Amino acid sequence: MKPTSNQLSELHKRISTKYAESKLSKADLGRLANVHPSQVGRICAGHFKTISNNVVQICKALNVKVPKVDEDITMDTEWAKANASLRRIWDHTPEGAAIIRRVLDAIADLRLPEADETDRPI
């Protein structure tokens, strides 16, 4: 979902501040983030309307927190709560995602026997 203008404005301020503090050139930041320097310049100048992959990569390279964008209104309330909990515990690393996935798989494995027992005829 598209971020609000407030979210974009705040993100731009954080990116600009961190970029200035970093003393990196656009080319250096681009290499770190794997983003073309022209896109680095555009993003650091605040010329973006969505939080694209390039924006996220720049944020990661500068250690800038990316705002959470509101979930789709049609999302089930309970799933939205579960999704919010997952986002709170994820540290935005592949390793963190792998740990969460393993925990969820373990929970699913624990639940499977219960489902089998309820399906059995008495």
Backbone bond lengths (Angstrom), bond angles and torsions (degrees), N, CA, C in turn:
res aa  C-N    CA-C-N  psi(-1)  N-CA   C-N-CA  omega(-1)  CA-C   N-CA-C  phi
1 M - - - 1.437 - - 1.528 109.33 -
2 K 1.295 117.10 150.15 1.456 122.70 -176.64 1.533 110.56 -72.50
3 P 1.340 116.41 134.44 1.467 119.13 178.85 1.528 111.17 -70.70
4 T 1.317 115.96 158.98 1.460 121.02 178.26 1.529 109.19 -75.39
5 S 1.310 116.54 163.25 1.468 120.12 178.75 1.525 110.64 -64.18
6 N 1.329 116.89 -33.75 1.469 120.48 176.00 1.529 111.27 -62.94
7 Q 1.336 116.33 -45.02 1.459 120.47 179.17 1.526 110.45 -61.38
8 L 1.327 116.66 -43.41 1.459 120.44 179.57 1.525 111.59 -64.77
9 S 1.315 116.40 -41.91 1.457 121.14 179.82 1.530 111.05 -63.36
10 E 1.319 116.84 -45.62 1.467 120.84 178.84 1.524 111.22 -64.19
11 L 1.334 116.16 -40.95 1.457 119.78 179.40 1.527 109.96 -64.20
12 H 1.320 116.91 -42.72 1.462 120.05 178.39 1.527 111.09 -59.31
13 K 1.323 117.25 -43.17 1.470 120.81 178.88 1.531 111.13 -60.52
14 R 1.339 116.14 -44.88 1.466 119.86 -179.40 1.532 111.32 -65.06
15 I 1.345 116.10 -42.11 1.468 119.99 178.62 1.525 110.19 -63.00
16 S 1.330 116.84 -47.38 1.472 120.94 -178.88 1.525 111.76 -59.63
17 T 1.328 115.88 -44.26 1.456 120.38 -179.62 1.522 111.43 -63.16
18 K 1.322 116.46 -49.65 1.470 120.76 -178.61 1.525 111.08 -65.32
19 Y 1.343 117.08 -37.45 1.458 120.12 179.13 1.526 109.76 -63.91
20 A 1.330 117.52 -44.97 1.463 121.20 179.25 1.535 110.90 -62.37
21 E 1.326 116.45 -40.48 1.464 120.94 179.96 1.529 111.99 -68.56
22 S 1.326 116.06 -28.81 1.466 120.28 -174.45 1.516 113.63 -71.59
23 K 1.330 117.30 -25.28 1.474 122.56 -177.29 1.532 112.04 61.64
24 L 1.342 117.38 18.40 1.461 121.88 177.95 1.525 109.97 -84.89
25 S 1.324 115.85 149.69 1.465 119.22 170.73 1.522 107.77 -80.00
26 K 1.313 116.92 165.59 1.473 120.48 176.88 1.525 110.43 -61.56
27 A 1.328 116.09 -37.04 1.467 120.10 178.67 1.529 110.83 -65.00
28 D 1.341 116.50 -43.26 1.468 120.10 179.03 1.525 111.41 -63.92
29 L 1.330 116.01 -45.46 1.461 119.86 178.62 1.515 110.51 -63.46
30 G 1.323 116.29 -39.81 1.461 120.54 177.63 1.521 112.07 -60.15
31 R 1.337 116.40 -42.03 1.472 119.88 177.85 1.530 110.72 -64.77
32 L 1.329 116.45 -43.35 1.470 120.11 179.48 1.528 111.94 -62.22
33 A 1.330 115.47 -40.52 1.466 120.68 -174.93 1.525 113.07 -92.99
34 N 1.336 116.43 -7.00 1.462 121.62 -175.48 1.538 110.74 60.22
35 V 1.338 114.69 45.06 1.467 123.09 -179.67 1.523 107.16 -129.78
36 H 1.334 116.86 138.36 1.461 121.42 -179.55 1.533 109.87 -59.67
37 P 1.349 117.53 138.21 1.465 120.50 -178.20 1.531 114.35 -54.66
38 S 1.326 118.41 -32.67 1.471 119.48 178.20 1.526 110.56 -65.65
39 Q 1.319 116.17 -34.66 1.463 120.13 177.00 1.531 110.23 -72.71
40 V 1.324 116.48 -35.52 1.467 120.54 176.56 1.521 109.21 -58.59
41 G 1.331 116.53 -47.34 1.458 120.83 179.69 1.519 112.30 -60.83
42 R 1.317 115.90 -43.35 1.459 120.91 179.87 1.517 110.53 -63.34
43 I 1.322 117.08 -45.19 1.463 121.70 -178.27 1.529 110.78 -67.57
44 C 1.325 117.23 -44.90 1.475 120.36 -179.99 1.522 111.48 -64.96
45 A 1.341 116.84 -25.46 1.467 120.52 177.39 1.528 111.84 -84.30
46 G 1.328 116.77 -3.76 1.461 120.45 178.18 1.513 114.26 84.30
47 H 1.329 117.25 16.91 1.462 120.94 -179.46 1.533 110.53 -91.55
48 F 1.334 115.34 69.09 1.461 120.87 175.01 1.525 108.25 -148.64
49 K 1.338 115.22 146.47 1.465 120.77 -177.70 1.524 112.55 -115.06
50 T 1.313 115.54 -9.90 1.463 120.71 176.72 1.522 108.25 -134.30
51 I 1.301 115.43 164.73 1.464 119.79 177.27 1.526 106.47 -95.48
52 S 1.326 114.00 82.61 1.465 121.55 -177.01 1.528 110.21 -77.25
53 N 1.321 114.99 173.95 1.455 120.42 177.03 1.531 110.45 -59.11
54 N 1.340 117.57 -40.38 1.463 120.12 178.71 1.528 111.64 -61.67
55 V 1.313 116.87 -41.43 1.468 120.77 178.41 1.527 109.47 -62.83
56 V 1.319 116.78 -44.52 1.472 121.15 179.43 1.526 110.44 -62.02
57 Q 1.342 117.50 -42.41 1.465 120.83 -179.90 1.531 111.15 -63.54
58 I 1.328 116.66 -41.09 1.467 120.86 177.14 1.533 109.26 -62.73
59 C 1.333 116.35 -44.22 1.465 120.66 179.33 1.527 110.87 -60.46
60 K 1.317 117.04 -43.10 1.466 120.09 179.58 1.526 110.76 -62.89
61 A 1.335 116.39 -43.71 1.463 120.10 -178.93 1.526 111.65 -64.48
62 L 1.328 116.63 -32.56 1.470 121.00 -179.38 1.522 112.75 -94.45
63 N 1.325 116.74 -0.69 1.465 122.15 -177.48 1.534 110.99 60.02
64 V 1.332 114.58 48.81 1.465 122.29 178.07 1.522 107.73 -107.99
65 K 1.315 116.73 130.72 1.460 120.97 178.86 1.530 109.86 -73.90
66 V 1.322 116.13 129.93 1.463 122.14 178.87 1.529 108.15 -87.62
67 P 1.333 117.81 131.38 1.472 118.77 -179.22 1.522 111.34 -67.42
68 K 1.325 114.42 149.45 1.462 119.90 174.68 1.516 107.67 -78.56
69 V 1.324 115.20 130.34 1.458 120.52 179.19 1.521 107.41 -91.91
70 D 1.337 115.96 137.86 1.455 120.47 -178.51 1.517 111.07 -53.31
71 E 1.322 114.81 140.59 1.456 121.15 179.00 1.523 110.62 -70.86
72 D 1.301 114.73 161.76 1.457 122.04 177.04 1.527 109.04 -58.29
73 I 1.305 117.71 132.84 1.464 123.28 -177.22 1.528 111.59 -59.58
74 T 1.319 117.75 -30.12 1.460 120.77 -177.58 1.536 112.69 -78.92
75 M 1.321 118.08 -4.07 1.455 120.81 -178.81 1.529 109.87 -65.77
76 D 1.313 116.63 138.30 1.452 123.17 176.26 1.530 109.32 -56.77
77 T 1.314 116.80 136.34 1.459 121.90 -175.86 1.521 112.34 -57.97
78 E 1.312 117.49 -45.50 1.469 120.09 -178.53 1.520 111.04 -67.14
79 W 1.337 117.51 -38.41 1.461 119.74 177.69 1.532 109.68 -66.40
80 A 1.327 117.75 -38.24 1.463 121.23 178.34 1.529 110.28 -60.81
81 K 1.338 117.03 -39.94 1.465 120.85 177.75 1.525 110.81 -65.69
82 A 1.330 116.54 -43.47 1.470 120.82 178.41 1.528 109.97 -62.92
83 N 1.324 116.43 -42.72 1.456 121.84 179.21 1.527 110.32 -61.51
84 A 1.329 117.52 -43.57 1.464 121.78 178.77 1.534 110.25 -62.13
85 S 1.324 117.13 -39.99 1.467 120.49 178.56 1.524 110.95 -64.33
86 L 1.321 116.58 -42.13 1.465 120.18 177.73 1.524 111.04 -61.07
87 R 1.309 116.77 -43.08 1.465 120.31 -179.63 1.521 111.59 -65.15
88 R 1.337 117.17 -34.57 1.465 120.38 179.57 1.526 111.64 -66.23
89 I 1.337 116.83 -36.02 1.463 118.70 -176.37 1.522 113.51 -90.20
90 W 1.330 118.29 -14.09 1.462 120.52 -178.74 1.521 110.30 -80.91
91 D 1.320 117.29 131.91 1.463 122.14 -179.34 1.529 112.53 -93.79
92 H 1.310 117.76 13.87 1.468 124.54 176.62 1.520 112.91 64.80
93 T 1.323 116.44 31.38 1.462 120.95 174.84 1.518 108.36 -120.72
94 P 1.330 117.24 154.03 1.468 119.23 175.34 1.522 112.03 -59.85
95 E 1.325 116.14 -36.14 1.467 119.77 179.84 1.529 110.82 -64.99
96 G 1.341 115.64 -42.41 1.465 119.95 177.97 1.517 111.77 -62.32
97 A 1.331 116.83 -40.40 1.461 120.74 178.08 1.531 110.62 -64.45
98 A 1.332 116.36 -39.21 1.469 120.30 179.69 1.530 110.89 -64.57
99 I 1.323 116.70 -39.86 1.470 120.69 178.60 1.529 110.44 -64.20
100 I 1.316 116.67 -46.29 1.466 120.52 179.07 1.524 110.32 -60.75
101 R 1.333 116.64 -42.98 1.467 120.55 179.45 1.527 110.95 -61.10
102 R 1.349 116.92 -43.05 1.468 119.91 179.47 1.524 111.12 -63.34
103 V 1.325 117.68 -41.30 1.466 121.26 178.37 1.525 110.04 -62.86
104 L 1.323 116.66 -45.58 1.469 120.02 179.75 1.527 111.46 -64.29
105 D 1.334 116.66 -38.97 1.472 119.89 176.71 1.530 110.66 -63.23
106 A 1.328 116.87 -39.13 1.468 120.40 178.21 1.521 110.59 -64.38
107 I 1.314 117.06 -40.95 1.468 120.59 177.37 1.521 109.89 -63.55
108 A 1.326 116.87 -43.01 1.470 120.37 178.71 1.520 110.79 -61.78
109 D 1.328 117.28 -40.48 1.464 120.74 178.31 1.519 111.68 -63.59
110 L 1.341 117.21 -35.52 1.463 120.94 178.29 1.526 111.22 -69.20
111 R 1.321 116.35 -33.52 1.459 120.95 -177.54 1.520 112.67 -77.81
112 L 1.311 118.89 -25.29 1.460 121.80 -176.37 1.524 113.40 -58.28
113 P 1.341 120.00 -45.23 1.470 118.69 178.65 1.527 112.46 -60.12
114 E 1.316 117.80 -36.61 1.467 120.42 178.19 1.518 110.77 -61.69
115 A 1.317 116.32 -43.07 1.464 120.24 -179.80 1.516 110.05 -64.37
116 D 1.350 117.06 -39.02 1.463 120.35 179.86 1.519 111.11 -64.00
117 E 1.344 116.80 -39.95 1.460 119.86 -177.69 1.522 111.54 -68.94
118 T 1.311 117.87 -34.04 1.470 119.26 -179.66 1.515 111.18 -74.11
119 D 1.322 117.08 -21.93 1.459 120.35 179.85 1.530 112.92 -85.55
120 R 1.339 116.78 -12.42 1.463 119.65 -177.48 1.514 111.23 -77.46
121 P 1.321 116.49 140.10 1.474 118.33 175.91 1.514 110.94 -70.14
122 I 1.302 116.02 147.31 1.468 120.88 -179.03 1.498 110.85 -88.02
